[in-house]
Amino acid sequence: MNCLIVDDEPLAVDVIVSYIEQVGDINIVATTNNPLEVIRILQQHQIDLVFLDIEMPNLSGIDLVKTLDHLPQFIFTTAYPQYALDGFNLNATDYLVKPIPFSRFLKAVSRAREVYELKKSRESASAPDKINDILSRKDYIFVKAEYENIKIDVPDIRYMQGLKDYIKIYTHSRTKAILTLSNFKEILDKLPEKQFLRVHRSYVVNINAIRAVLKRKIIIDDIRIPIGETYKNEVYKQLNIQG
């Protein structure tokens, strides 16, 4: 893949360059600290992936994306996590928060590489659907709680409980549940379909967090979650167990 790095901080550029050198199969075509140069670079070179900072002078990364009709894959890099929702709405391949851990960088590049390879093999009729599936996969979600958008790592979720117009999200890392004004459909649309299972009209569980199934109860840690009568057959089928 040919890539372009756009960032007005030299140190941030150096970090991404060093990470790319370790990955080994990405070619850096150009780096620039001026977002206004991006259009010229894209016209003169074949660019497959752009690492794009958000907070820059003259033109922000978000505004730059909005001005371009044809943009390669792009990964936002920023020190400001509050822009994540804007990044998702613009269909960014990923969103990296500075300082960027190398392991997190690898995940983003892996996702970009999958999309790149699928685009190269468009003879497969299902390639566009697969690309959309990759871009929709996130290892974290944001939910509105009180006056802030809280980032939750998907593997950290244990289970969720529905309470009228609210959802309580229980995680491994927090002692207190996160309460968000939402419903199960809105939350489940953000989560991997095969990883989360509706087991009751008031409960959704992370399959990976299940410790045991005891008759009509699902055991997660020391919590016993009921299996609803109307959900029982589907739950047993998805978990591949005998009722």
C-alpha positions as CSV (number, residue, x, y, z in Angstrom):
1,M,0.0,0.0,0.0
2,N,1.1,3.5,-0.8
3,C,0.5,5.9,2.1
4,L,0.5,9.7,2.9
5,I,1.1,11.1,6.3
6,V,-0.5,14.4,7.1
7,D,0.4,16.0,10.5
8,D,1.7,19.4,11.6
9,E,3.7,17.9,14.5
10,P,7.1,16.5,13.3
11,L,7.3,14.2,16.3
12,A,3.9,12.6,15.4
13,V,5.1,12.1,11.8
14,D,8.3,10.4,13.1
15,V,6.3,8.0,15.3
16,I,4.1,6.9,12.4
17,V,7.1,6.6,10.1
18,S,8.9,4.4,12.6
19,Y,5.8,2.2,13.0
20,I,5.5,1.8,9.3
21,E,9.1,0.8,9.0
22,Q,8.5,-2.0,11.5
23,V,5.4,-3.2,9.6
24,G,7.5,-3.3,6.4
25,D,4.9,-3.6,3.6
26,I,3.7,0.0,3.4
27,N,5.3,2.5,1.1
28,I,5.5,6.1,2.4
29,V,5.0,8.3,-0.7
30,A,5.0,11.6,1.1
31,T,4.6,13.4,4.4
32,T,3.2,16.9,4.8
33,N,2.4,19.3,7.6
34,N,0.1,21.3,5.3
35,P,-3.4,19.9,4.7
36,L,-3.8,22.2,1.7
37,E,-1.1,20.2,-0.1
38,V,-3.0,17.0,0.2
39,I,-5.1,17.6,-2.9
40,R,-2.0,18.1,-5.1
41,I,-0.3,15.0,-3.7
42,L,-3.4,12.9,-4.3
43,Q,-3.6,14.1,-7.9
44,Q,0.1,13.4,-8.6
45,H,0.4,10.0,-6.8
46,Q,-1.4,6.8,-6.3
47,I,-2.3,6.9,-2.6
48,D,-4.1,4.0,-0.9
49,L,-4.1,5.1,2.7
50,V,-3.8,8.5,4.4
51,F,-2.8,9.0,8.1
52,L,-4.6,12.2,8.8
53,D,-4.3,14.5,11.9
54,I,-7.4,16.4,12.8
55,E,-6.2,19.5,14.6
56,M,-4.1,21.4,12.0
57,P,-3.7,25.1,11.0
58,N,-5.8,26.5,8.1
59,L,-7.9,23.3,7.6
60,S,-8.8,20.5,10.0
61,G,-8.6,16.9,9.0
62,I,-12.4,16.6,9.3
63,D,-13.0,19.6,7.0
64,L,-10.4,18.3,4.5
65,V,-12.2,15.0,4.2
66,K,-15.5,16.8,3.6
67,T,-14.0,18.8,0.7
68,L,-12.7,15.8,-1.2
69,D,-14.9,13.9,-3.6
70,H,-12.6,10.9,-4.0
71,L,-10.5,10.0,-1.0
72,P,-8.5,6.9,-0.3
73,Q,-8.8,5.0,2.9
74,F,-7.9,7.3,5.8
75,I,-7.1,6.8,9.5
76,F,-7.6,9.8,11.8
77,T,-4.8,10.4,14.2
78,T,-5.4,12.9,17.0
79,A,-4.9,13.8,20.6
80,Y,-8.6,14.6,21.0
81,P,-10.9,11.6,21.4
82,Q,-14.0,13.8,21.3
83,Y,-13.7,13.8,17.5
84,A,-14.3,10.1,17.3
85,L,-18.0,10.3,16.5
86,D,-17.2,12.7,13.6
87,G,-14.6,10.2,12.3
88,F,-17.1,7.3,12.3
89,N,-19.7,9.5,10.5
90,L,-17.1,10.2,7.8
91,N,-16.4,6.4,7.4
92,A,-12.8,6.5,8.5
93,T,-11.1,3.2,8.4
94,D,-10.0,3.7,12.0
95,Y,-9.4,6.4,14.6
96,L,-6.1,6.5,16.6
97,V,-5.7,8.6,19.7
98,K,-2.2,10.0,20.5
99,P,0.0,8.8,22.0
100,I,-0.6,5.8,19.7
101,P,0.4,2.4,21.0
102,F,2.1,0.2,18.4
103,S,-0.3,-2.6,19.0
104,R,-3.3,-0.3,18.3
105,F,-1.5,1.0,15.2
106,L,-1.1,-2.6,14.0
107,K,-4.9,-3.2,14.4
108,A,-5.7,-0.2,12.3
109,V,-3.2,-1.1,9.6
110,S,-4.5,-4.7,9.5
111,R,-8.1,-3.4,8.9
112,A,-6.8,-1.1,6.2
113,R,-4.9,-3.9,4.5
114,E,-8.0,-6.1,4.4
115,V,-10.0,-3.4,2.7
116,Y,-7.1,-2.7,0.3
117,E,-6.8,-6.4,-0.7
118,L,-10.6,-6.7,-1.2
119,K,-10.6,-3.7,-3.4
120,K,-7.9,-5.3,-5.5
121,S,-10.0,-8.4,-6.0
122,R,-13.3,-6.9,-7.0
123,E,-14.0,-9.8,-9.3
124,S,-15.7,-11.2,-6.2
125,A,-19.3,-10.0,-6.3
126,S,-19.4,-9.8,-2.5
127,A,-16.3,-7.7,-2.2
128,P,-18.2,-4.4,-1.6
129,D,-20.2,-6.0,1.2
130,K,-17.1,-7.4,2.8
131,I,-15.4,-4.0,2.7
132,N,-18.4,-2.5,4.4
133,D,-18.3,-5.2,7.0
134,I,-14.6,-4.6,7.8
135,L,-15.1,-0.8,8.1
136,S,-18.1,-1.4,10.4
137,R,-16.1,-3.6,12.7
138,K,-14.9,-1.7,15.8
139,D,-13.2,-2.9,18.9
140,Y,-14.8,-0.1,20.8
141,I,-18.0,1.9,20.9
142,F,-19.0,5.3,22.2
143,V,-22.2,5.8,24.3
144,K,-23.7,9.0,25.7
145,A,-23.7,9.0,29.5
146,E,-24.8,12.2,31.2
147,Y,-22.8,15.0,29.5
148,E,-20.0,13.0,27.8
149,N,-19.4,10.3,25.2
150,I,-17.8,7.4,27.0
151,K,-15.5,5.0,25.1
152,I,-16.1,1.3,25.9
153,D,-13.8,-1.5,24.6
154,V,-16.1,-4.1,23.1
155,P,-14.3,-7.1,24.8
156,D,-14.7,-5.3,28.1
157,I,-18.5,-5.6,28.0
158,R,-20.0,-8.4,30.2
159,Y,-23.7,-7.9,29.8
160,M,-26.3,-5.2,29.3
161,Q,-29.6,-4.7,31.1
162,G,-32.6,-2.8,29.7
163,L,-34.5,-0.4,31.9
164,K,-37.4,1.3,30.1
165,D,-35.6,4.0,28.0
166,Y,-32.2,3.3,29.4
167,I,-29.5,0.6,29.1
168,K,-27.1,-0.3,31.9
169,I,-23.8,-1.6,30.5
170,Y,-21.7,-3.7,32.8
171,T,-18.0,-4.1,32.1
172,H,-15.1,-5.9,33.6
173,S,-13.0,-2.8,34.2
174,R,-15.7,-0.6,35.9
175,T,-17.2,-1.4,39.3
176,K,-20.3,0.7,38.4
177,A,-22.5,0.2,35.4
178,I,-22.7,2.8,32.6
179,L,-26.2,4.2,32.2
180,T,-27.1,5.5,28.8
181,L,-30.3,6.8,27.2
182,S,-30.7,4.2,24.5
183,N,-32.4,0.9,23.5
184,F,-31.0,-2.5,22.6
185,K,-31.4,-2.0,18.9
186,E,-29.3,1.1,18.9
187,I,-26.6,-0.5,21.0
188,L,-26.6,-3.8,19.1
189,D,-26.2,-2.1,15.8
190,K,-22.8,-0.9,17.0
191,L,-21.6,-4.3,18.3
192,P,-20.4,-7.5,16.5
193,E,-23.5,-9.5,15.8
194,K,-22.0,-12.9,16.5
195,Q,-20.5,-11.8,19.9
196,F,-23.6,-10.5,21.6
197,L,-26.8,-12.5,22.3
198,R,-30.2,-11.4,23.4
199,V,-31.2,-13.9,26.1
200,H,-34.2,-12.1,27.7
201,R,-36.3,-9.0,26.9
202,S,-34.2,-7.2,29.5
203,Y,-30.8,-8.7,29.0
204,V,-28.0,-9.0,26.3
205,V,-24.8,-10.9,27.1
206,N,-21.3,-11.0,25.7
207,I,-20.9,-14.7,24.7
208,N,-17.2,-14.5,25.5
209,A,-18.1,-13.5,29.1
210,I,-20.3,-16.5,29.8
211,R,-18.9,-18.8,32.5
212,A,-21.6,-21.4,32.5
213,V,-25.3,-22.1,31.6
214,L,-27.4,-23.6,34.4
215,K,-30.9,-24.6,33.4
216,R,-32.6,-21.3,32.6
217,K,-29.7,-19.1,33.9
218,I,-26.6,-17.7,32.3
219,I,-23.7,-17.3,34.6
220,I,-21.3,-14.4,34.1
221,D,-18.8,-14.0,37.0
222,D,-21.1,-14.5,40.0
223,I,-24.2,-12.9,38.3
224,R,-27.1,-15.1,37.2
225,I,-29.0,-13.8,34.2
226,P,-32.4,-15.3,33.3
227,I,-33.0,-16.8,29.9
228,G,-36.5,-15.7,28.7
229,E,-38.9,-18.3,27.4
230,T,-39.2,-16.7,24.0
231,Y,-35.4,-16.6,23.6
232,K,-34.6,-20.0,25.0
233,N,-34.4,-22.0,21.7
234,E,-32.3,-19.4,19.9
235,V,-30.0,-19.1,22.9
236,Y,-29.4,-22.8,23.1
237,K,-28.9,-22.9,19.3
238,Q,-26.4,-20.1,19.3
239,L,-24.5,-21.6,22.2
240,N,-24.7,-25.1,20.7
241,I,-26.0,-26.7,23.8
242,Q,-28.8,-29.1,24.6
243,G,-31.9,-27.7,26.3
